[in-house]
Amino acid sequence: MNVKLVSYTKDGEKVVAIAAKMSRSRKGWDYHEKNMTDEEIEIWIRDAILHGYWSVLEHSVYTFSIEGISRVASHQLVRHRIASYTQMSHRFAKPIDEYYQPVVPPSAEKRNKELIEQAYRQAYESYYKLLESGVPEEDARYVLPNGVNTNIVVTMNARELYHFFSLRLCSRAQWEIRAVAWKMLEEVKKVHPRLFKYAGPSCIIYENFIREEPITLDDVFKNDKLEFISQRCIEGVARDGIIKCIRNARSVLDNLN
């Protein structure tokens, strides 16, 4: 699995901050662009996110290349509708030879790797025989497994990314789409750390609506004395178990490595 941020709104943090301030100011863009300080950028981003003022985040856009995931994962990904997708077509790009690399789930690799690899080989052999017999690619692909590898280009704005992360960083998300989400978060935090400082699974988002001082994922991983105020998260995990749950959710990356 390879997840790479390939394009983004370079001044996205400032754009979001100016948009937030303009909603409460009589002055125009040029004034705020000229006079807004780095400190103000962080203040306005924080204010927008912690008060659920999500619309201003839509002005910053991010494009990812996600490669080597299964069709199982890509089918989950495209359910997030406020986004743009372009996926490798198995109608035109035949997954043959070294390009046939179906994904083996860690649970299957641990419990019965031989069986799933055998199933993948049999599917490939049937696919290849269909091609050799003259069946068109668009029809031969019907026998390909859900685990067949694919590549997809994804574009989301910052608001949709916050929503995507709230659902897919969670331990309740299936392991592969969860790994994709954690890798995407790592990518955007490299370029816009202030804008995605408060991103996290839904337990983080809702916790910050009721706290005096907001928390971040960095706090969860680095502060052993951190405690949640919420009695339970929206998935039903009790307060004392939320931090462990978040840490376990991210461990999917360690399993991949």
N, C-alpha and C positions, 0 to 999 in steps of 0.2 A: 504493500500500500504506500502510495506517495501522494502527499497533499501539499500543494504549493500555491501561494498567493502570487498570481502573475500580473495583476493590475489592480489599481485602487485610486481613489480620489486623494491625491498627494496632500492637499491641505484640508483634508476632511475634518479634522478636529476643529480647525478654525472656522470652517464653513458651518459646522453644526453649532458652535458657540455663537457665531454672529446671528444665525437664524433664530436661535433661542432668545437672544437679547433684542433683536428687531421686533419680536412679537410684543415687547413691552416698552418699546422706545419709539419716539416720533422721528428720530434721525434715520438716515438712509444707510445703505450698504457701504458706500465709500468712507463715510465718517467712522463707522465701526471697524472696517478693515484697517484703516490707518491708525486708529487709536487703541485697539484692543491689545492688552498685554497677555503674556503667557499665563500669568496668574488668573486673569479673567477667563481665559479659555477653559482652564480647569474648573473654575467656579461654575460657569454656565453649563458645561457638560454635566457636572455632578448634579446641579440643580434640576436639569431636565430629566435625568435618569431616575433620581431618587423621588421625584414627584410624578413619575409616570407620564412625562410630557414627551411621548415617543416620536411624534411626527417630525421633529427637527432632525432626528437621526437618519431619516430617509434621504438626506441630501449627500450622504457619503456612501460610496458604492465600492464593492470588492468583487474581484473575479478570481476564481480558483481553478486550477487543473487538478482533478482527483483521478488518480490512475491506479489500476490494479485492484479495484474493488469488485465484488460480485454483483450480479444482477439483483440478488436479494437486497443488498444495501442500496443500490441505485433506485430500486422501486420505492424504498422508504424515503429516500432523499427527495424525489420529485413530488412527493405529497406536500411538500412545503411550497405553496402555490405562488407566494409573492417573491418570485425568483425567476431567473432565466436559465435554461438548460440546453446544452448541445452534447449529445451522447454518441459515442462510437456506434456505428450501425453494423450489426452482424449480417446485414443484407449485402453490404459492399466491402466490409473489412472482415474477411473470413478468419475466424479464430483457429488457425491451423498451425502445425509444426510448433515452433517456439512461442508462438502467440496464443497458444492454448495453455493457460495457466490458471485453472479454476481454483477458487479459494477454498482452503480446508479449514473449517472452524476448529478452534483450539480444543473444544470438547470432543470432537470426532478424532482429532489427531491423537489425543490422549487415550481415548477409549477403544477406537477401532480404525486406525489410520489406513490399514490395509483394505478394509471394506470400502471406505469412501473413495480411495484411489482407484480401486477396481471398478466401482460404479462410474467414475469419471472416464476411465479408459474405454469402457464399453460404450458410453454415450458418444465419445469421440469417434470410435470405430464405426458406429452406426451413422454418425453424421458424415464421415468421409465416404462411406460406401454409397450413401444417398447422393452425394455430389458426383461421385464417379459414374453413377448410373444415369446421370443427366437431370436429377432433381435440382431445380433452381435454388440458389443460396437462400432466398427468402422463405423457401419451404423446408429445406434441409435443416435450418436452424431450429425447427420445432422440437427436435430431439435433444438440443443442447440443455445441460443442467442449469438450474437456477444459480449454481455456484460459479458459472462461467465468468471469466474476468472481463471487465469493461473499463473504459475511460470516459470521463464526463467533465465538461466545463460548466462551472456554476457561477452565476452572478447574483449577489444579494446585497441589499443595502444594510446599513448598520442596525436599523430597527428590526428587520427580519432576522438578522444574525442573532440579536438578543433573544428573539422568540425561539429560533432554532436551537440555540444553546440551552435555553431554559428547559427544553424537552429532551434534547439528545445528549447532553452531558450527564444526565441523571442515570443512576445505576439501573433504573427500570428500563432504559433504552437497550435495544439489542446490541450485542457487543461490537459488531462491525460498524454500524452507523455511529455508535458512541465513540469509537476510536477516530472516525472521520471528524466528528465534532471537536474532540479535544485537540486534534492536529490543526483544524481550522482556527480554533481559538489561539493556539500558539502562534500561528502565522500573523493574525491581525494584531496581536499584542506587540509584535516586533515593530510594527510601523505606527500604530496608534494606541500606545499604552494607556493614555488618559481616557480615550473614548471607550475602551473595553475593560477598564479597571474594575467595574462593578458587574461584569458579565459572569454568568454562572448558571447552574441548574435552578429550577424554579424556587427551591428552598432559599437560595441566596436572595433572589429578586424580592420575594415576599417578606423575608426577614428584614430587609432594608427599609421597607415601608413603615415599620413599627419601631425601629431603633433610633436612639438619639444620635449615635455615631454609626455610620454604615460599616459593613464588613466586606471583605473581598475574598476571592479564592486563595490569594496569598496568605491571608490570615488563617484560613482553614488548614493550610499545609504547614505553616510555620509557627503558629501560636497554639501550644498544647493547653493553654489555660482558657482558650476561647469557649464561650458558652452561647447557645442560641436562646432567644427569648420565646420564640414560637413553641407551643406545646407539642406540635407535630407538624411535619411538612404536608403538603397537599397530597402526597402519595401515601400518607399514613404512617411514616416513620416517626417514632417518638423522639422528643427533643434530645435525649441523651445519646441517641443513635445516629443523629443527622451527620455529624462530622465524620464518623467512621464510614457512613454510607457514601459521602462525597469522595473520600480518599479511596475507597474501594472502586468507585466508578472510574477514577482516573487510572487505576492499576491496569486497565486493559492495555494501555500503552506499554507497560512493562512486559506483559504477556506476549505482545507482538514482537518486542525486541528479543 
